[in-house]
Amino acid sequence: MLSERHVRLFRNGRNQALRIPKEFELEGNEAIIHKDGNRLIIEPVKKTGLIALLASWEPLAENFPEINDPQIEAEEIF
């Protein structure tokens, strides 16, 4: 796999753009771009599911108080 390739910049309305060659395509349809000196760094946005997010959280060390939540008695309304 190539590690670099010459590309041309062009204008798309008021934005400067470039076509990303197939061998450098990113997954998904969103990316984050930032500048490091004269370099532009483009990184794909990694979307994770809810299960992955919950697995990444540390468990709470806090004890929650018991809540008195009695069952509601059914009423005859008709």
FIKOLZA-1660 file (N, C-alpha, C; in steps of 0.1 Angstrom, whole numbers, plus 5000, padded with zeros to 4 digits):
% residues 78
   i   px   py   pz ch aa at
   1 5008 4988 5000  A  M  N
   1 5000 5000 5000  A  M CA
   1 5009 5012 5000  A  M  C
   2 5005 5022 4992  A  L  N
   2 5012 5035 4991  A  L CA
   2 5011 5043 5004  A  L  C
   3 5021 5050 5008  A  S  N
   3 5020 5058 5020  A  S CA
   3 5018 5073 5016  A  S  C
   4 5020 5077 5004  A  E  N
   4 5018 5090 4999  A  E CA
   4 5014 5090 4984  A  E  C
   5 5007 5101 4980  A  R  N
   5 5003 5102 4967  A  R CA
   5 5001 5117 4964  A  R  C
   6 5005 5122 4952  A  H  N
   6 5003 5136 4948  A  H CA
   6 4989 5138 4944  A  H  C
   7 4982 5148 4949  A  V  N
   7 4968 5151 4946  A  V CA
   7 4968 5166 4943  A  V  C
   8 4957 5170 4935  A  R  N
   8 4955 5184 4932  A  R CA
   8 4944 5190 4941  A  R  C
   9 4946 5202 4945  A  L  N
   9 4935 5209 4952  A  L CA
   9 4927 5217 4942  A  L  C
  10 4914 5219 4946  A  F  N
  10 4905 5226 4937  A  F CA
  10 4895 5233 4946  A  F  C
  11 4887 5242 4940  A  R  N
  11 4877 5250 4947  A  R CA
  11 4863 5243 4945  A  R  C
  12 4856 5243 4956  A  N  N
  12 4842 5238 4956  A  N CA
  12 4834 5249 4962  A  N  C
  13 4829 5258 4955  A  G  N
  13 4822 5270 4960  A  G CA
  13 4833 5279 4967  A  G  C
  14 4831 5281 4980  A  R  N
  14 4841 5289 4988  A  R CA
  14 4851 5281 4995  A  R  C
  15 4850 5268 4994  A  N  N
  15 4859 5258 5001  A  N CA
  15 4870 5253 4992  A  N  C
  16 4881 5251 4998  A  Q  N
  16 4892 5244 4991  A  Q CA
  16 4890 5229 4993  A  Q  C
  17 4892 5221 4983  A  A  N
  17 4889 5207 4985  A  A CA
  17 4899 5198 4977  A  A  C
  18 4899 5185 4980  A  L  N
  18 4908 5176 4973  A  L CA
  18 4900 5163 4972  A  L  C
  19 4903 5155 4962  A  R  N
  19 4897 5142 4960  A  R CA
  19 4907 5132 4967  A  R  C
  20 4901 5124 4976  A  I  N
  20 4909 5114 4983  A  I CA
  20 4909 5101 4974  A  I  C
  21 4921 5097 4970  A  P  N
  21 4923 5085 4962  A  P CA
  21 4917 5073 4969  A  P  C
  22 4913 5063 4962  A  K  N
  22 4906 5051 4967  A  K CA
  22 4914 5044 4978  A  K  C
  23 4927 5044 4976  A  E  N
  23 4936 5037 4986  A  E CA
  23 4937 5044 4999  A  E  C
  24 4932 5057 5000  A  F  N
  24 4933 5064 5012  A  F CA
  24 4919 5067 5018  A  F  C
  25 4908 5061 5012  A  E  N
  25 4894 5064 5016  A  E CA
  25 4893 5061 5031  A  E  C
  26 4885 5069 5038  A  L  N
  26 4881 5067 5052  A  L CA
  26 4868 5060 5053  A  L  C
  27 4866 5053 5064  A  E  N
  27 4853 5047 5067  A  E CA
  27 4843 5057 5071  A  E  C
  28 4830 5055 5069  A  G  N
  28 4820 5064 5073  A  G CA
  28 4818 5076 5064  A  G  C
  29 4811 5085 5069  A  N  N
  29 4808 5097 5061  A  N CA
  29 4811 5110 5069  A  N  C
  30 4819 5109 5080  A  E  N
  30 4823 5121 5088  A  E CA
  30 4838 5119 5091  A  E  C
  31 4845 5131 5092  A  A  N
  31 4859 5131 5096  A  A CA
  31 4861 5143 5104  A  A  C
  32 4873 5143 5111  A  I  N
  32 4877 5154 5119  A  I CA
  32 4890 5159 5112  A  I  C
  33 4892 5172 5110  A  I  N
  33 4904 5177 5104  A  I CA
  33 4910 5187 5113  A  I  C
  34 4923 5186 5115  A  H  N
  34 4930 5197 5123  A  H CA
  34 4944 5199 5117  A  H  C
  35 4949 5210 5120  A  K  N
  35 4962 5215 5115  A  K CA
  35 4973 5213 5125  A  K  C
  36 4984 5207 5120  A  D  N
  36 4996 5206 5128  A  D CA
  36 5008 5212 5121  A  D  C
  37 5011 5225 5123  A  G  N
  37 5021 5232 5115  A  G CA
  37 5015 5234 5101  A  G  C
  38 5023 5229 5091  A  N  N
  38 5018 5230 5077  A  N CA
  38 5011 5218 5073  A  N  C
  39 5009 5208 5082  A  R  N
  39 5002 5196 5078  A  R CA
  39 4987 5196 5082  A  R  C
  40 4979 5190 5074  A  L  N
  40 4965 5188 5077  A  L CA
  40 4963 5173 5081  A  L  C
  41 4957 5171 5092  A  I  N
  41 4955 5157 5097  A  I CA
  41 4940 5154 5095  A  I  C
  42 4936 5144 5088  A  I  N
  42 4922 5140 5086  A  I CA
  42 4920 5126 5093  A  I  C
  43 4911 5126 5102  A  E  N
  43 4908 5113 5109  A  E CA
  43 4893 5110 5108  A  E  C
  44 4890 5097 5106  A  P  N
  44 4876 5094 5106  A  P CA
  44 4870 5095 5120  A  P  C
  45 4857 5098 5120  A  V  N
  45 4850 5099 5133  A  V CA
  45 4845 5084 5136  A  V  C
  46 4850 5080 5147  A  K  N
  46 4847 5066 5151  A  K CA
  46 4834 5066 5159  A  K  C
  47 4823 5061 5153  A  K  N
  47 4811 5061 5161  A  K CA
  47 4810 5047 5167  A  K  C
  48 4808 5048 5180  A  T  N
  48 4806 5035 5187  A  T CA
  48 4792 5034 5192  A  T  C
  49 4788 5022 5194  A  G  N
  49 4774 5019 5199  A  G CA
  49 4773 5022 5214  A  G  C
  50 4761 5021 5218  A  L  N
  50 4758 5023 5232  A  L CA
  50 4765 5013 5241  A  L  C
  51 4765 5001 5237  A  I  N
  51 4771 4990 5245  A  I CA
  51 4786 4993 5247  A  I  C
  52 4793 4997 5236  A  A  N
  52 4807 5001 5238  A  A CA
  52 4809 5013 5247  A  A  C
  53 4800 5023 5246  A  L  N
  53 4801 5034 5254  A  L CA
  53 4799 5030 5269  A  L  C
  54 4789 5023 5272  A  L  N
  54 4787 5018 5286  A  L CA
  54 4798 5010 5291  A  L  C
  55 4804 5001 5283  A  A  N
  55 4815 4993 5287  A  A CA
  55 4828 5001 5290  A  A  C
  56 4829 5013 5285  A  S  N
  56 4840 5022 5287  A  S CA
  56 4839 5029 5300  A  S  C
  57 4827 5030 5306  A  W  N
  57 4825 5038 5318  A  W CA
  57 4829 5029 5330  A  W  C
  58 4835 5036 5340  A  E  N
  58 4839 5030 5353  A  E CA
  58 4826 5028 5361  A  E  C
  59 4824 5018 5369  A  P  N
  59 4813 5016 5378  A  P CA
  59 4813 5027 5389  A  P  C
  60 4801 5031 5393  A  L  N
  60 4800 5041 5404  A  L CA
  60 4803 5034 5417  A  L  C
  61 4810 5041 5425  A  A  N
  61 4814 5036 5439  A  A CA
  61 4804 5041 5449  A  A  C
  62 4793 5048 5444  A  E  N
  62 4784 5054 5453  A  E CA
  62 4772 5044 5456  A  E  C
  63 4768 5044 5468  A  N  N
  63 4756 5036 5472  A  N CA
  63 4744 5045 5472  A  N  C
  64 4734 5041 5464  A  F  N
  64 4722 5048 5463  A  F CA
  64 4712 5044 5474  A  F  C
  65 4704 5053 5480  A  P  N
  65 4695 5050 5490  A  P CA
  65 4683 5041 5485  A  P  C
  66 4677 5033 5493  A  E  N
  66 4665 5026 5489  A  E CA
  66 4654 5035 5488  A  E  C
  67 4645 5033 5478  A  I  N
  67 4634 5042 5476  A  I CA
  67 4621 5034 5478  A  I  C
  68 4613 5039 5487  A  N  N
  68 4600 5033 5490  A  N CA
  68 4591 5035 5478  A  N  C
  69 4588 5025 5470  A  D  N
  69 4580 5026 5458  A  D CA
  69 4569 5015 5458  A  D  C
  70 4558 5017 5466  A  P  N
  70 4548 5007 5467  A  P CA
  70 4541 5005 5454  A  P  C
  71 4535 4993 5452  A  Q  N
  71 4527 4990 5441  A  Q CA
  71 4514 4998 5442  A  Q  C
  72 4509 5003 5430  A  I  N
  72 4496 5010 5430  A  I CA
  72 4485 5000 5429  A  I  C
  73 4475 5002 5437  A  E  N
  73 4463 4994 5436  A  E CA
  73 4455 4997 5424  A  E  C
  74 4450 4987 5417  A  A  N
  74 4441 4989 5405  A  A CA
  74 4428 4995 5410  A  A  C
  75 4422 5004 5403  A  E  N
  75 4409 5010 5406  A  E CA
  75 4399 5006 5395  A  E  C
  76 4387 5004 5399  A  E  N
  76 4376 5001 5390  A  E CA
  76 4371 5015 5386  A  E  C
  77 4373 5019 5373  A  I  N
  77 4368 5032 5369  A  I CA
  77 4356 5032 5360  A  I  C
  78 4352 5020 5355  A  F  N
  78 4340 5019 5347  A  F CA
  78 4330 5009 5353  A  F  C
% end
